[in-house]
């Protein structure tokens, strides 16, 4: 391909243009007012691909361990799911960015 002599072109460095999108973790914390059922229902409703069985296992983990990572992925999606879980009344840790 020929470019006119007066043309300006930009060459992008592939190392700087292919940055990995930041990942984040969503962590639900134990509290004294949300029931297992409420936590499990919120997770299965809000987190894509969450099964009822997995949501119950995570609710038990939150109770036994004090917290559980319920989702990991792109930061933008994490912010949305985190906000939705907060609106449902779950006690949440701040989003952990990786």
C-alpha positions in Angstrom: 0.0 0.0 0.0 1.4 3.4 -0.9 0.8 6.5 1.1 1.1 10.0 -0.2 4.3 11.8 0.7 2.5 14.4 2.8 0.4 11.8 4.6 0.8 11.2 8.3 0.4 7.7 9.7 0.4 6.3 13.2 1.9 3.0 14.1 0.6 1.6 17.4 2.8 -0.5 19.5 1.0 -3.8 20.0 2.4 -4.1 23.6 0.5 -1.0 24.6 -2.7 -1.5 22.7 -3.4 -5.1 24.0 -3.7 -4.4 27.7 -5.6 -6.9 29.6 -8.9 -5.5 30.9 -8.7 -5.3 34.7 -10.3 -8.1 36.6 -12.1 -7.9 39.9 -13.4 -10.1 42.6 -16.8 -9.8 44.3 -16.9 -10.9 47.9 -20.0 -11.3 50.1 -19.5 -10.9 53.8 -21.3 -12.6 56.7 -23.8 -10.6 58.7 -26.5 -11.2 61.3 -29.5 -10.3 59.3 -29.5 -11.9 55.8 -30.8 -15.5 55.7 -29.1 -18.3 53.7 -32.1 -18.3 51.4 -31.9 -14.5 50.7 -28.2 -14.7 50.0 -28.6 -17.7 47.7 -31.6 -16.2 45.9 -29.7 -12.9 45.3 -26.7 -14.8 43.9 -28.7 -16.9 41.5 -30.7 -13.9 40.4 -27.9 -11.5 39.8 -24.8 -13.5 38.9 -25.0 -15.0 35.4 -24.6 -18.7 35.2 -25.0 -19.2 39.0 -26.8 -22.4 39.8 -29.0 -22.9 42.8 -26.7 -25.5 44.2 -23.6 -23.3 43.9 -25.5 -20.3 45.4 -26.4 -22.3 48.4 -22.8 -23.6 48.8 -21.6 -20.0 48.7 -24.2 -18.9 51.3 -22.9 -21.6 53.6 -19.3 -20.6 53.0 -20.2 -17.0 53.8 -21.7 -18.2 57.1 -18.8 -20.6 58.0 -15.8 -18.6 56.8 -17.1 -15.0 57.2 -16.9 -14.3 53.4 -16.9 -15.9 50.0 -15.8 -14.9 46.6 -19.0 -15.2 44.5 -17.7 -13.9 41.1 -14.5 -13.0 39.3 -14.2 -11.2 36.0 -14.0 -7.9 34.1 -14.1 -4.8 36.4 -17.0 -3.2 34.6 -19.3 -6.2 35.1 -18.0 -6.6 38.7 -19.1 -3.1 39.5 -22.6 -3.8 38.1 -23.1 -7.1 40.0 -21.6 -5.6 43.2 -24.0 -2.6 43.0 -27.0 -5.0 42.4 -26.1 -7.2 45.4 -25.7 -4.1 47.6 -29.2 -3.0 46.6 -30.6 -6.4 47.6 -29.2 -5.7 51.1 -26.2 -8.0 51.1 -23.1 -7.0 53.1 -20.3 -6.7 50.6 -16.6 -6.2 50.7 -15.2 -3.5 48.5 -14.5 -4.7 45.0 -11.0 -6.3 44.8 -9.2 -5.4 41.7 -6.6 -7.8 40.3 
